Amino acid sequence: MASKRQFRVWRGDENGGDLQDFAVEVNEGEVVLDIVHRLQATETPDLAVRWNCKAGKCGSCSMEINGMPKLACMTRMSSFAEDETITITPLRTFPVMRDLVTDVSFNYEKARETPSFAPPAGVAPGDYRMQQVDVERSQEFRKCIECFLCQNTCHVVRDHEENKEAFSGPRFFIRAAELDMHPLDAKTDRKEYAQAEQGLGFCNITKCCTEVCPEHIKITDNAIIPMKERVVDRRYDPIVWLGSKIFRRTS
């Protein structure tokens, strides 16, 4: 059964904007992206929004709904009270281009900075071999759809623009963890790289990135904390430090 619901949608561009009020028809079973499309069809044909698959797998329709970073296509209208005004705004961490579309090129720049997978020297393509247990260890991190909700909600860059140069963010910490678990990756020491080049030390493990992940990846518990622990062990554990000195001298 259809009903009129109240929405506040941010309209504007890089020069500024404000929230505009709309009363929109909502039908049973719809999601927020359906409402945005209805607004485009009936009242605001120039409303800018990114979307593609509408199945929660492309990560395109990231936005903030009532202040929470979410995918519009996976946020059901039934999750809100009927008398609740629903506020839709662009991702706060990234520069606004127009309306609900933000410039997320920060993430692509960080992706280019991350060293890619490289097999050991002398292993020809087609000769790579992995055990199933090694595949399963990092499978969780490969579920990432690059919606960048974790990047958006991370207060290290959300509240401190000046940190962006030195901080890669949760999405790329799980990339480092994935490659660190790969038995054939010989490119670099991913743990040291995450600490020295990606700004792993900035993260204070508040788990806000884990809370907003639509793929339910345990970013903090399974990637960031283990990476931090290994870095600390290597640098400050006296037994590990002594062992590294002994083996280095022996070699």
C-alpha positions as CSV (number, residue, x, y, z in Angstrom):
1,M,0.0,0.0,0.0
2,A,1.4,3.4,-1.0
3,S,1.9,6.3,1.4
4,K,3.4,9.8,1.3
5,R,6.6,10.0,3.3
6,Q,8.8,13.1,4.1
7,F,12.3,13.4,2.7
8,R,15.1,15.9,3.0
9,V,17.6,15.7,0.1
10,W,20.8,17.7,-0.2
11,R,21.0,19.7,-3.4
12,G,24.0,21.7,-4.5
13,D,27.5,21.5,-5.8
14,E,31.1,22.4,-4.8
15,N,30.1,26.0,-4.2
16,G,27.5,25.0,-1.6
17,G,23.9,23.9,-1.3
18,D,21.2,23.0,1.2
19,L,18.6,20.5,2.1
20,Q,15.3,20.5,0.2
21,D,12.0,19.0,1.5
22,F,10.0,16.6,-0.6
23,A,6.8,14.5,0.0
24,V,7.3,11.3,-2.0
25,E,5.1,8.3,-2.6
26,V,6.5,5.1,-1.1
27,N,5.3,1.6,-1.9
28,E,5.7,-1.6,0.0
29,G,9.1,-3.3,-0.5
30,E,10.9,-0.3,-1.8
31,V,14.4,0.9,-1.0
32,V,15.8,4.4,-0.7
33,L,17.2,4.3,-4.3
34,D,13.7,3.7,-5.5
35,I,12.7,7.0,-3.9
36,V,15.6,8.9,-5.4
37,H,14.6,7.5,-8.8
38,R,11.0,8.6,-8.2
39,L,12.2,12.1,-7.3
40,Q,14.1,12.2,-10.6
41,A,11.0,11.1,-12.6
42,T,8.5,13.4,-10.9
43,E,10.0,16.4,-9.3
44,T,13.8,16.9,-9.8
45,P,14.9,15.5,-13.1
46,D,18.3,17.1,-12.7
47,L,19.0,15.4,-9.3
48,A,22.5,13.8,-9.6
49,V,23.1,10.4,-8.1
50,R,25.4,7.4,-8.8
51,W,24.0,3.9,-9.1
52,N,24.5,0.9,-11.3
53,C,23.5,-2.6,-10.2
54,K,20.9,-2.0,-7.6
55,A,21.9,-5.3,-6.0
56,G,24.4,-4.2,-3.4
57,K,27.4,-5.4,-5.4
58,C,28.8,-2.4,-7.4
59,G,29.1,0.1,-4.5
60,S,28.0,3.0,-6.6
61,C,25.0,4.3,-4.6
62,S,26.9,5.2,-1.4
63,M,25.4,8.1,0.4
64,E,24.5,9.1,4.0
65,I,21.0,8.3,5.1
66,N,19.9,9.9,8.4
67,G,23.6,10.6,9.0
68,M,24.7,6.9,8.5
69,P,26.9,5.9,5.5
70,K,24.8,3.3,3.6
71,L,24.1,1.9,0.2
72,A,20.8,3.4,-1.0
73,C,19.9,0.2,-2.9
74,M,20.2,-1.9,0.3
75,T,18.4,0.4,2.7
76,R,14.8,-0.6,2.9
77,M,12.1,2.0,3.6
78,S,10.5,-0.5,6.0
79,S,13.5,0.1,8.4
80,F,12.2,3.7,9.1
81,A,9.2,4.7,11.1
82,E,6.3,5.9,9.0
83,D,6.3,9.4,10.5
84,E,10.1,9.7,10.3
85,T,11.7,12.4,8.0
86,I,14.5,10.7,6.0
87,T,17.5,12.8,5.3
88,I,19.7,12.0,2.3
89,T,23.1,13.6,1.9
90,P,26.3,12.9,0.0
91,L,29.3,11.2,1.6
92,R,30.8,13.8,3.9
93,T,34.5,12.8,3.6
94,F,34.8,13.5,-0.1
95,P,34.3,16.7,-2.1
96,V,30.8,17.2,-3.5
97,M,30.5,17.4,-7.3
98,R,26.8,17.8,-7.5
99,D,23.9,16.8,-5.3
100,L,24.5,13.2,-4.0
101,V,27.6,12.6,-6.2
102,T,31.0,13.1,-4.6
103,D,34.6,13.0,-5.9
104,V,36.0,9.7,-4.6
105,S,39.3,10.0,-6.6
106,F,41.2,10.0,-3.3
107,N,40.5,6.2,-3.1
108,Y,41.8,5.6,-6.6
109,E,45.0,7.5,-5.9
110,K,45.6,5.4,-2.8
111,A,44.9,2.3,-4.9
112,R,47.6,3.3,-7.4
113,E,50.1,3.8,-4.5
114,T,49.5,0.3,-3.2
115,P,52.1,-2.1,-4.6
116,S,50.3,-4.8,-6.6
117,F,50.7,-8.6,-6.2
118,A,53.9,-10.0,-7.6
119,P,54.9,-13.7,-7.6
120,P,58.3,-14.9,-6.7
121,A,61.0,-14.6,-9.3
122,G,61.2,-17.6,-11.5
123,V,57.6,-18.7,-11.2
124,A,56.0,-18.6,-14.6
125,P,52.4,-17.6,-15.2
126,G,50.3,-20.8,-14.9
127,D,52.6,-22.3,-12.4
128,Y,51.2,-20.5,-9.4
129,R,50.0,-23.0,-6.8
130,M,48.1,-22.3,-3.6
131,Q,46.6,-24.5,-1.0
132,Q,42.8,-24.1,-0.3
133,V,43.5,-23.0,3.2
134,D,45.5,-20.1,1.9
135,V,42.7,-19.1,-0.5
136,E,40.2,-19.2,2.4
137,R,42.3,-17.1,4.7
138,S,42.0,-14.0,2.6
139,Q,38.7,-14.7,0.9
140,E,36.8,-12.4,3.3
141,F,38.8,-9.4,2.1
142,R,38.2,-10.1,-1.5
143,K,34.4,-9.5,-0.9
144,C,35.1,-5.8,-0.8
145,I,32.9,-4.0,-3.4
146,E,34.7,-0.7,-3.0
147,C,31.7,1.3,-2.0
148,F,34.1,3.4,0.2
149,L,31.7,3.6,3.1
150,C,34.5,2.5,5.4
151,Q,36.7,5.3,4.0
152,N,33.9,7.8,4.4
153,T,33.2,6.9,8.0
154,C,36.8,6.7,9.2
155,H,37.2,9.7,11.4
156,V,41.0,9.9,10.7
157,V,40.1,11.5,7.3
158,R,36.5,12.4,7.9
159,D,37.4,15.0,10.5
160,H,41.0,15.7,9.5
161,E,41.4,16.6,5.8
162,E,45.2,17.1,6.5
163,N,45.6,13.3,7.1
164,K,44.6,12.3,3.6
165,E,48.1,12.5,2.2
166,A,49.6,10.1,4.8
167,F,46.6,7.8,5.4
168,S,45.2,5.2,3.0
169,G,42.2,4.1,5.0
170,P,40.4,0.8,5.9
171,R,39.8,-0.3,2.3
172,F,43.5,-0.4,1.6
173,F,44.5,-1.9,5.0
174,I,42.4,-5.0,4.0
175,R,44.2,-5.0,0.7
176,A,47.5,-5.0,2.5
177,A,46.3,-7.8,4.8
178,E,45.0,-9.9,1.9
179,L,48.4,-9.7,0.1
180,D,50.3,-10.3,3.4
181,M,48.3,-13.6,3.7
182,H,49.1,-14.6,0.1
183,P,51.9,-17.2,0.1
184,L,53.1,-16.2,-3.3
185,D,53.3,-12.4,-2.8
186,A,56.9,-11.4,-2.9
187,K,56.6,-7.7,-3.8
188,T,57.2,-6.1,-0.4
189,D,56.7,-6.5,3.4
190,R,53.1,-5.6,3.6
191,K,53.1,-5.1,7.3
192,E,55.9,-2.6,7.3
193,Y,54.4,-0.9,4.2
194,A,51.1,-0.5,5.9
195,Q,52.8,1.1,8.9
196,A,55.3,3.3,7.0
197,E,53.4,4.3,3.9
198,Q,49.7,3.7,4.5
199,G,49.4,5.3,8.0
200,L,48.3,2.2,9.9
201,G,49.4,3.9,13.1
202,F,46.8,6.6,12.7
203,C,44.0,4.0,13.2
204,N,42.8,3.7,16.8
205,I,40.5,0.8,16.1
206,T,37.1,2.3,16.9
207,K,35.5,-0.2,14.5
208,C,33.4,2.4,12.7
209,C,34.6,1.0,9.4
210,T,33.4,-2.5,10.3
211,E,30.0,-1.2,11.4
212,V,29.2,0.3,8.0
213,C,30.6,-2.5,5.7
214,P,27.7,-3.8,3.6
215,E,29.7,-7.1,3.0
216,H,30.1,-7.6,6.7
217,I,33.9,-7.8,6.5
218,K,35.5,-7.7,9.9
219,I,37.9,-5.0,8.8
220,T,39.1,-4.1,12.3
221,D,39.2,-7.5,14.0
222,N,40.6,-9.6,11.1
223,A,42.8,-7.1,9.2
224,I,43.8,-3.9,11.1
225,I,44.3,-5.3,14.6
226,P,46.4,-8.4,13.4
227,M,48.5,-6.1,11.2
228,K,49.1,-3.7,14.1
229,E,50.0,-6.6,16.4
230,R,52.6,-8.0,14.0
231,V,54.2,-4.6,13.5
232,V,54.5,-4.1,17.3
233,D,55.8,-7.6,17.7
234,R,58.5,-7.1,15.1
235,R,59.6,-3.7,16.4
236,Y,59.2,-4.0,20.2
237,D,59.0,-7.6,21.3
238,P,62.4,-8.3,22.8
239,I,62.4,-12.0,21.9
240,V,61.5,-11.3,18.3
241,W,64.0,-8.5,18.2
242,L,66.8,-10.7,19.6
243,G,65.9,-13.5,17.2
244,S,66.1,-11.2,14.2
245,K,69.6,-10.1,15.3
246,I,70.8,-13.6,15.8
247,F,69.5,-14.9,12.4
248,R,70.8,-11.8,10.6
249,R,74.3,-12.4,12.1
250,T,74.2,-16.1,11.2
251,S,73.2,-15.4,7.6
